[in-house]
Structures are given as structure tokens and as C-alpha cells.
């Protein structure tokens, strides 16, 4: 195809990233993660060719105990819905602790959350 060694006519590489925004106007970006992809079901070392995370829901943790600063983040998971290769629908969960580890404040920002 025209995209070189990719099986798609125009080439494509689907990636995703997490980000946080200021909760009030002007809704400034605070932090981003590095790009990541959904692992292929055939090989964890490869990405699905076509992937699209279309939804995210924060699942409350069962029996969660607040941390010393009053946060309820312990044990929470992010439920992600996604389409794979325009043929399959999948769900995946990622611990919120992992999402927070992935986030890096942007220059000039002190934290990933305000």
C-alpha cells in the first residue's frame, strides 16, 4: 500500500494517552501521560492495528478506606470500553493508581490534579 509496510492505504498507528485538566475555566491542561496502545490479543508485545478507546468510567472501590489526606483513590479502577479492528468491542480495567503514576505535570504545573 501507499503507507509503506503498513497494511493500511494511508498508514495508521492508533495510540492513546491520559490527561488531566483544570476543573474550572479556562480548563487548562495540567498533566499528560506518554502515549500507549492496546496490546494485541495475538501478542502482548504488539499493538492492535486499529483501536479506539471510546469510553471511561471510574469504578468506586469496594471497602475503600480514605487515605491520610482524605482521598478515596485506593483500589479504584478505570473501566475502559474500546473498539478493536472495527470488528470487536472490549472492556479493560486499569487501576487508578497506575493512571496517576503515568501522568506527568506539564511545565509550569505543580501537580497532575488541582
C-alpha positions as semicolon CSV with decimal commas, in nm:
position;residue;x (nm);y (nm);z (nm)
1;X;0,000;0,000;0,000
2;X;0,090;0,367;-0,010
3;X;0,174;0,366;0,362
4;X;0,494;0,159;0,323
5;X;0,499;-0,162;0,523
6;X;0,163;-0,094;0,694
7;X;-0,144;-0,289;0,577
8;X;-0,348;0,034;0,554
9;X;-0,370;0,257;0,247
10;X;-0,278;0,578;0,429
11;X;-0,089;0,424;0,722
12;X;-0,207;0,445;1,078
13;X;-0,090;0,383;1,428
14;X;-0,352;0,423;1,697
15;X;-0,225;0,542;2,032
16;X;-0,385;0,689;2,341
17;X;-0,283;0,899;2,638
18;X;-0,436;1,008;2,966
19;X;-0,460;1,372;3,065
20;X;-0,598;1,588;3,342
21;X;-0,749;1,932;3,312
22;X;-0,815;2,217;3,549
23;X;-1,174;2,162;3,679
24;X;-1,276;2,527;3,620
25;X;-1,249;2,773;3,333
26;X;-1,018;2,803;3,138
27;X;-0,986;2,420;3,174
28;X;-0,609;2,429;3,126
29;X;-0,425;2,100;3,071
30;X;-0,239;2,002;3,387
31;X;-0,072;1,672;3,304
32;X;-0,042;1,407;3,035
33;X;0,083;1,053;3,015
34;X;0,305;0,910;2,747
35;X;0,129;0,752;2,451
36;X;0,025;0,390;2,493
37;X;-0,156;0,131;2,287
38;X;-0,386;-0,163;2,350
39;X;-0,192;-0,488;2,336
40;X;-0,285;-0,729;2,061
41;X;-0,471;-1,043;2,164
42;X;-0,224;-1,240;1,947
43;X;0,090;-1,088;2,101
44;X;0,131;-0,871;2,411
45;X;0,446;-0,725;2,250
46;X;0,242;-0,579;1,964
47;X;-0,047;-0,332;1,940
48;X;-0,383;-0,384;1,775
49;X;-0,370;-0,220;1,431
50;X;-0,700;-0,038;1,476
51;X;-0,803;0,052;1,829
52;X;-1,018;0,323;1,976
53;X;-1,090;0,380;2,344
54;X;-1,438;0,528;2,334
55;X;-1,542;0,540;2,697
56;X;-1,409;0,555;3,050
57;X;-1,592;0,509;3,380
58;X;-1,440;0,540;3,726
59;X;-1,540;0,238;3,931
60;X;-1,563;0,301;4,304
61;X;-1,357;0,064;4,511
62;X;-1,537;-0,175;4,738
63;X;-1,450;-0,134;5,104
64;X;-1,224;0,159;5,021
65;X;-1,060;0,334;5,312
66;X;-0,972;0,701;5,272
67;X;-0,601;0,783;5,264
68;X;-0,440;1,016;5,520
69;X;-0,527;1,318;5,304
70;X;-0,893;1,209;5,276
71;X;-0,873;1,082;4,919
72;X;-1,075;0,778;4,812
73;X;-0,837;0,669;4,534
74;X;-0,721;0,342;4,689
75;X;-0,849;0,045;4,491
76;X;-1,040;0,246;4,231
77;X;-1,024;0,127;3,872
78;X;-1,089;0,291;3,539
79;X;-1,316;0,081;3,317
80;X;-1,234;0,142;2,950
81;X;-1,457;0,047;2,657
82;X;-1,291;0,013;2,320
83;X;-1,328;-0,099;1,964
84;X;-1,066;-0,329;1,814
85;X;-1,006;-0,358;1,437
86;X;-1,354;-0,217;1,372
87;X;-1,485;-0,568;1,449
88;X;-1,477;-0,628;1,824
89;X;-1,586;-0,447;2,136
90;X;-1,379;-0,499;2,451
91;X;-1,365;-0,383;2,809
92;X;-1,048;-0,338;3,012
93;X;-0,972;-0,218;3,363
94;X;-0,669;-0,026;3,480
95;X;-0,607;0,064;3,844
96;X;-0,633;0,439;3,903
97;X;-0,306;0,418;4,096
98;X;-0,142;0,315;3,767
99;X;-0,308;0,602;3,577
100;X;-0,180;0,852;3,835
101;X;0,172;0,701;3,804
102;X;0,158;0,751;3,427
103;X;0,067;1,122;3,448
104;X;0,339;1,387;3,434
105;X;0,263;1,753;3,514
106;X;0,314;1,990;3,223
107;X;0,583;2,259;3,252
108;X;0,470;2,525;3,497
109;X;0,222;2,294;3,673
110;X;0,293;2,159;4,022
111;X;0,069;1,854;4,015
112;X;-0,147;1,636;3,788
113;X;-0,460;1,736;3,978
114;X;-0,597;2,056;4,133
